[in-house]
């Protein structure tokens, strides 16, 4: 019994002192945590800058890929599609919001308008 008690007295403190966690810190950054958002935003801006008005929806989407947000509705019998692509960071939360996007407005499959995502207003007449 004395041997067991002695072993517990010695082993317990040693085992507690050996457990813990390791945190690795990279000291070579300037405080800016880079994500793939920066690259994606730049690529989206570059591609959108090269798109002309009257471009076809299918052509634009094949160039830019899947939109961050999509809206579709009808006005006066015309099909309206609005796609939003992330082009700038406003919030440092890692989430994408419409105010961080550029919108592309299509009527019957033709690009008619684009601009800052937070400025888009749904059209009630065309």
Buried (B, 14 or more C-beta within 10 A) or exposed (E): EEEEEEEEEEEEEEEEEEEEEEEEEEEEEEEEEEEEBEEBBEBBBEBBEEBEEEBEBEEBBEEBEEBBBEBEEEEEEBEBBBBBBBBBBEEEEEEBBBEBBBBBBBBEBEBBEBEBBEEBEEBEEE
